Amino acid sequence: MSRERRRPDPSDLSPREARDRYLRRRKPDSTDKSIHGWEYRLKIFVEWCESVGITTVGELRRYDIDEFYELRSADIAPATLEGEMWTLKMFLDFLEDLGAVDDGISDAVRIPDLDEEDRSNDTKLHTDDAMALLDYYRNNESDYGTRRHAFLELAWFTGARQGGINALDIRDCHFGENPYVEFRHRPDSGTPLKNKLGGERPVAITRETADVLQAYIDGPRYDVRDDHGRQPLISSAKGRPHTNTLRVISYLATIPCLHSPCPHGKEEIACNWTEYAHASKCPSSRSPHQIRTGAVTWLLNKGWPPEDVAERVNASVKTIEQHYDKADPEERRRRLLDRMEDRRRSLVDDLEVDHAI
């Protein structure tokens, strides 16, 4: 007589096994970047469980979740804590659906209530600095059309994410009468866009920017192909740059001593912040995200409707307003005055008293 095989009890899953199962479940509808982020955040939770002797997820209790919160809140910034707790809550929701943990345990996850200024980083490439850098590159023969120059032109005038810029191929550049670059979602060859097919779009560029990109392609660009046989627009000696390489290019492109004396009192000849390995240490150099933030703020200050800015940079209007619009008080004042003039001046003129009446 055959024995009936015992079906596995989901509550017997170890925290590590449960984490891996959750990530596999999320993989089909998530980007690799999102998966890696969740994996890192849950790795911390899994290691904590193992350190305190929790061997199965069925052992988890509400008090354990509160203990983990107390531990993490003492070590990390509020915005980082918020992200970790949201990830943990989604993970526990998944385990509840499996019947692996007590119903309602995900409700024990405390999500910090942050002010918007705590949630987002105000650091940006300021418009004045961006204009000074662009003026330098465009008028300096030795640096015109270099990789740094091409990167800055793209990052500032498209407002694209780092991943979007890295995904561009030469074939995505259209330098005809109305020049533009086209962002394409190509996950099968290593360059997914954050919003997948929703991130695909053409973005118009000026003739000046197109000329810079053409000079870069015809000149110092490494004439290479990546591992998938594609020709990356921004290239490295070995093909398409890794994420960290692109960040270093961004830091090097925005060092202020290119166009003016060092604002930090250093002598350029003796300063190692201008070197590849140390550019990120310069307090005034900027990451791709900080260039994007500055570009969005600049467009809004120029009077672009938020809807048009959002479409150009592939973000929602809400995200633009919460995370990318970093205008200082004077910029906001000028923006409001401009809107008043544009929208209401003709109406105000109608308030003039007609003395002929």
Legacy VTK file of the C-alpha trace (Angstrom):
# vtk DataFile Version 3.0
C-alpha trace
ASCII
DATASET POLYDATA
POINTS 357 float
0.000 0.000 0.000
1.536 3.307 -1.099
1.876 6.113 1.342
0.345 9.471 0.558
3.118 11.988 -0.016
3.132 14.767 2.562
2.569 18.143 0.922
5.015 20.855 1.988
3.829 23.333 4.581
4.655 26.899 3.461
5.225 27.914 7.080
8.251 25.598 7.093
10.058 27.724 4.512
13.224 29.300 5.850
13.381 33.113 5.557
15.989 32.695 2.821
13.868 30.200 0.847
10.811 32.426 1.202
12.787 35.447 0.004
13.984 33.566 -3.093
10.460 32.358 -3.857
9.118 35.917 -3.578
11.755 37.297 -5.944
11.022 34.563 -8.485
7.351 35.483 -8.329
8.093 39.162 -8.953
10.628 38.654 -11.749
8.260 38.346 -14.759
6.688 41.773 -14.197
9.659 43.694 -12.764
12.935 45.114 -14.038
16.260 43.572 -13.069
17.102 46.768 -11.194
13.956 46.472 -9.058
14.655 42.812 -8.336
18.216 43.600 -7.255
16.937 46.374 -4.976
14.397 44.124 -3.284
16.972 41.360 -3.010
19.367 43.654 -1.147
16.698 44.964 1.222
15.360 41.509 2.038
18.891 40.144 2.419
19.213 42.355 5.485
15.958 41.018 6.930
16.904 37.397 6.190
20.300 37.758 7.842
18.655 39.348 10.890
16.207 36.437 11.165
19.078 33.955 11.025
21.042 35.912 13.632
18.187 35.764 16.173
17.350 32.093 15.562
14.229 32.396 13.389
14.569 29.314 11.192
11.131 29.254 9.536
8.801 32.061 8.475
6.025 30.415 10.445
7.857 31.498 13.600
7.562 35.195 12.733
5.445 37.236 15.106
4.390 40.887 15.140
6.918 41.607 17.883
9.712 40.355 15.626
8.711 42.825 12.917
8.744 45.670 15.444
12.154 44.578 16.726
13.552 44.660 13.187
12.121 48.141 12.664
13.751 49.391 15.867
17.097 47.983 14.784
17.022 49.485 11.269
15.614 52.870 12.293
18.656 53.413 14.507
21.103 52.790 11.650
19.734 54.298 8.434
18.214 57.499 7.079
14.412 57.871 7.190
14.045 57.725 3.400
16.076 54.493 3.259
14.040 53.046 6.124
10.828 53.848 4.265
11.998 51.874 1.223
13.088 48.896 3.301
9.810 48.754 5.218
7.685 48.945 2.067
9.676 46.044 0.611
9.251 44.028 3.802
5.515 44.726 3.819
5.133 43.468 0.217
7.152 40.365 1.109
4.955 39.589 4.127
1.794 40.203 2.055
3.068 37.518 -0.311
3.699 35.108 2.583
0.209 35.767 3.928
-1.254 34.850 0.550
0.694 31.566 0.697
-0.570 30.849 4.210
3.022 30.795 5.446
2.593 33.406 8.211
-0.197 34.590 10.466
-2.882 36.647 8.726
-2.387 40.361 9.221
1.305 40.192 10.143
2.135 42.585 7.306
0.072 45.208 9.149
2.749 45.147 11.859
5.245 46.740 9.461
5.649 50.383 10.405
6.156 52.742 7.466
7.776 56.025 8.571
5.646 59.095 7.850
8.090 61.380 6.059
7.899 64.965 4.970
8.605 65.363 1.256
11.920 67.069 2.001
13.020 63.950 3.914
11.992 61.666 1.073
13.886 63.292 -1.774
17.373 64.652 -2.313
17.550 68.376 -3.075
21.035 68.176 -4.565
20.993 69.125 -8.234
23.105 70.613 -10.981
22.081 74.261 -10.786
21.149 76.034 -13.988
23.958 78.573 -13.696
26.516 75.794 -13.286
25.051 73.806 -16.180
25.140 76.818 -18.478
28.738 77.608 -17.477
29.788 74.011 -18.162
28.021 73.881 -21.527
29.522 77.220 -22.533
32.963 75.904 -21.626
32.609 72.680 -23.603
31.081 74.357 -26.640
33.816 76.983 -26.819
36.872 74.958 -25.831
38.400 73.212 -28.819
40.196 70.534 -26.819
37.061 69.418 -24.941
34.387 69.987 -27.602
32.743 66.715 -28.598
34.480 64.644 -25.940
32.652 61.843 -24.151
32.137 64.071 -21.123
30.697 66.819 -23.302
28.393 64.444 -25.191
27.147 62.945 -21.922
26.381 66.337 -20.365
24.531 67.556 -23.475
22.383 64.412 -23.462
21.753 64.365 -19.726
20.855 68.052 -19.462
18.798 68.559 -22.595
16.860 65.270 -22.519
16.518 64.978 -18.730
16.804 61.219 -19.223
17.639 58.682 -16.562
21.113 57.190 -16.418
19.785 53.871 -17.718
18.097 55.589 -20.645
21.282 57.347 -21.706
23.246 54.124 -21.403
20.659 52.344 -23.581
21.128 54.657 -26.562
22.785 53.251 -29.667
24.158 55.219 -32.604
21.113 54.029 -34.578
18.897 55.864 -32.066
20.357 59.227 -33.083
18.526 61.112 -35.831
20.312 64.297 -36.832
18.218 65.424 -39.795
16.251 68.635 -40.136
14.505 68.114 -36.785
17.063 66.203 -34.685
16.048 63.818 -31.938
17.195 60.778 -30.010
14.953 57.773 -29.533
14.810 55.802 -26.292
14.025 52.109 -26.870
13.314 49.275 -24.431
15.633 46.381 -25.348
15.689 44.007 -22.345
16.805 41.014 -24.402
20.090 42.728 -25.235
20.850 44.195 -21.839
19.289 47.685 -21.835
15.788 47.703 -20.347
14.149 51.051 -19.665
12.758 51.713 -16.201
9.183 51.975 -17.472
9.682 49.265 -20.096
7.675 49.901 -23.295
6.131 52.886 -21.524
9.586 54.470 -21.497
9.995 54.358 -25.255
9.857 57.821 -26.780
11.572 60.211 -29.168
13.051 63.298 -27.505
13.796 66.345 -29.622
17.206 67.988 -29.233
18.618 71.247 -30.530
20.834 71.522 -33.559
23.719 72.500 -31.256
23.366 69.314 -29.227
23.064 67.204 -32.384
26.283 68.741 -33.711
28.075 67.893 -30.454
26.911 64.284 -30.610
27.943 63.996 -34.238
31.387 65.420 -33.421
31.715 62.859 -30.626
30.670 59.980 -32.915
33.073 61.111 -35.649
35.891 61.817 -33.222
36.863 60.409 -29.832
34.053 57.836 -29.441
35.378 54.296 -29.006
34.286 52.497 -32.189
33.186 49.302 -30.469
30.206 47.000 -30.117
28.767 45.606 -26.914
28.271 41.943 -26.046
25.110 41.878 -28.171
26.697 43.360 -31.269
25.144 46.781 -30.736
26.941 50.111 -31.102
26.438 52.097 -27.877
26.338 55.859 -28.311
28.261 56.536 -25.094
30.920 53.842 -25.260
33.918 52.619 -23.313
37.014 50.828 -24.561
35.319 47.489 -23.829
31.848 48.269 -25.162
28.822 49.656 -23.329
29.821 51.322 -20.049
28.880 49.755 -16.749
26.656 51.775 -14.421
29.571 52.915 -12.284
31.557 54.019 -15.351
28.684 56.212 -16.511
28.459 57.792 -13.063
32.176 58.593 -13.160
31.743 60.196 -16.595
28.993 62.340 -15.057
31.195 63.397 -12.141
34.066 64.270 -14.467
31.750 66.209 -16.782
30.499 68.479 -13.997
33.689 69.409 -12.134
33.437 73.213 -11.749
37.131 74.013 -12.146
36.672 73.361 -15.864
35.089 76.789 -16.208
36.003 78.783 -13.105
38.360 78.796 -10.103
37.814 75.984 -7.626
35.000 76.971 -5.237
36.610 74.782 -2.568
39.959 76.572 -2.410
42.023 73.833 -4.042
44.789 74.268 -6.595
43.800 72.371 -9.740
47.312 71.117 -10.399
47.446 69.477 -6.965
43.788 68.351 -6.750
43.086 64.646 -7.259
39.323 65.299 -7.519
39.885 65.867 -11.238
41.120 62.278 -11.612
38.928 59.393 -12.748
39.086 57.528 -9.446
38.337 60.559 -7.272
35.898 62.747 -9.253
32.948 61.691 -7.082
34.665 63.231 -4.044
34.424 66.765 -5.430
31.549 68.437 -3.519
30.449 70.207 -6.697
30.507 67.283 -9.138
27.115 65.785 -9.888
25.669 62.316 -10.535
23.348 61.570 -13.479
20.312 61.740 -11.197
21.346 65.170 -9.940
21.762 66.413 -13.522
18.268 65.069 -14.288
16.872 66.884 -11.252
18.503 70.140 -12.338
17.250 69.736 -15.904
13.655 69.172 -14.799
13.772 72.212 -12.530
15.245 74.278 -15.380
12.461 73.290 -17.784
9.788 74.148 -15.238
11.461 77.478 -14.514
11.428 78.205 -18.252
7.663 77.893 -18.199
7.224 74.403 -19.617
3.907 72.860 -18.481
4.528 70.025 -15.999
2.708 67.621 -18.332
5.168 68.349 -21.164
8.163 68.020 -18.851
6.814 64.725 -17.502
6.399 63.326 -21.020
9.885 64.429 -22.046
11.642 62.836 -19.074
9.263 59.849 -18.793
7.834 60.415 -15.332
4.427 61.222 -13.903
3.482 64.796 -13.056
3.207 63.749 -9.396
6.736 62.328 -9.440
8.015 65.485 -11.132
6.479 67.677 -8.451
7.581 65.505 -5.507
11.064 64.380 -6.496
12.483 66.494 -9.311
11.177 70.033 -8.961
13.876 71.498 -6.710
13.443 75.188 -7.436
14.792 77.483 -4.744
12.476 80.190 -3.287
13.582 82.868 -5.765
13.104 80.513 -8.716
9.621 79.671 -7.507
8.785 83.364 -7.096
9.896 84.158 -10.659
7.971 81.169 -11.968
4.758 82.338 -10.283
5.223 85.854 -11.613
5.726 84.527 -15.135
2.601 82.413 -14.888
0.658 85.399 -13.648
1.781 87.414 -16.669
1.128 84.656 -19.182
-2.269 83.565 -17.948
-3.865 86.632 -16.442
-2.464 89.753 -18.048
-5.128 89.915 -20.751
-7.815 89.446 -18.105
-6.302 92.118 -15.887
-6.252 94.517 -18.836
-10.013 94.066 -19.110
-10.320 95.612 -15.643
-9.342 99.017 -16.977
-12.066 101.602 -16.407
-13.661 102.768 -19.653
-14.004 106.523 -19.085
-16.300 106.812 -22.093
-19.052 104.994 -20.232
LINES 1 358
357 0 1 2 3 4 5 6 7 8 9 10 11 12 13 14 15 16 17 18 19 20 21 22 23 24 25 26 27 28 29 30 31 32 33 34 35 36 37 38 39 40 41 42 43 44 45 46 47 48 49 50 51 52 53 54 55 56 57 58 59 60 61 62 63 64 65 66 67 68 69 70 71 72 73 74 75 76 77 78 79 80 81 82 83 84 85 86 87 88 89 90 91 92 93 94 95 96 97 98 99 100 101 102 103 104 105 106 107 108 109 110 111 112 113 114 115 116 117 118 119 120 121 122 123 124 125 126 127 128 129 130 131 132 133 134 135 136 137 138 139 140 141 142 143 144 145 146 147 148 149 150 151 152 153 154 155 156 157 158 159 160 161 162 163 164 165 166 167 168 169 170 171 172 173 174 175 176 177 178 179 180 181 182 183 184 185 186 187 188 189 190 191 192 193 194 195 196 197 198 199 200 201 202 203 204 205 206 207 208 209 210 211 212 213 214 215 216 217 218 219 220 221 222 223 224 225 226 227 228 229 230 231 232 233 234 235 236 237 238 239 240 241 242 243 244 245 246 247 248 249 250 251 252 253 254 255 256 257 258 259 260 261 262 263 264 265 266 267 268 269 270 271 272 273 274 275 276 277 278 279 280 281 282 283 284 285 286 287 288 289 290 291 292 293 294 295 296 297 298 299 300 301 302 303 304 305 306 307 308 309 310 311 312 313 314 315 316 317 318 319 320 321 322 323 324 325 326 327 328 329 330 331 332 333 334 335 336 337 338 339 340 341 342 343 344 345 346 347 348 349 350 351 352 353 354 355 356
